Amino acid sequence: MSARPFLFISARPEVEAVGPEYESVRRASGLDAARLEHLRLDIDPLDTVEPAAFAGIVVGGSPYNVTTAEDRKHPVQRRVEAELAQLAERALDADLPLLFTCYGIGVLTLVLGGTVGTLHGEDTAAVEITLTPEGRNDPLVGMLPDRFDALVGHKEATDRLPDGAVLLASSAACPVQIYRAGAHVYATQFHPEVSTTDFIARAEVYRHHGYFPASELREVSERLAAASVTEPQRLLRRFVELADA
């Protein structure tokens, strides 16, 4: 009997970033294309798949921000956020392995009653992440070093951890970098899937989206190229191992 597939859900409307993000997740997770299916949520609604059919689900990042005023959100963003919220609720109810990254942590935080704001945004860079005691003992996160560098670039972040969520890691500028809700639903503020080369290419796509001044693309790219980021991708491979167990 073959192992169940995994699902990667992308929420980026920029087509030039979608394929590379899928490949980053596929490579970091160790899955081949036959086991990692892809749903572009900006195009296809969530009801075109059955979440319970998958061993685990990974949700990618997006230039969307949950803190954008509702009347300023594009209709596609409003649908994407509503469907990701429904996915989170289903995963929590059914104990499904689910990993949100970057943008998705804001969706999950709001679903669980926490708060999201712009106080703890981080520039596009490699930053040091520190595990909490709970993180060191967590079955997913605990295989990472107590301190490691990860790639970030976000305008918003969790201000108040939802009640019942378990904080697993922080950085100096962003207190909530990873948390767990229930047994198998996780959210990371940083991007666990990318290499520095991947992130440089993504910075080029989003140079006009306000993460950094477009005129500083070269400096940002050089800063990323000089960073050593090796540990976060292990998180995705471990997610697969645990979901397959």
Secondary structure, DSSP 4 states (H G I P E B T S, - for coil): -PPPPEEEEE----HHHHHHHHHHHHHHHT--TTTEEEEETTTS-GGGS-GGGSS-EEE---S--TTS-GGGS-HHHHHHHHHHHHHHHHHHHHT--EEEETHHHHHHHHHTT-EEESTT-EEEEEEEEEE-HHHHT-TTGGGS-SEEEEEEEES-EEEEPPTT-EEEEE-SS-S-SEEEETTTEEEESSBSS--HHHHHHHHHHTTTTTSS-GGGHHHHHHHHHT----STHHHHHHHHHHHH-
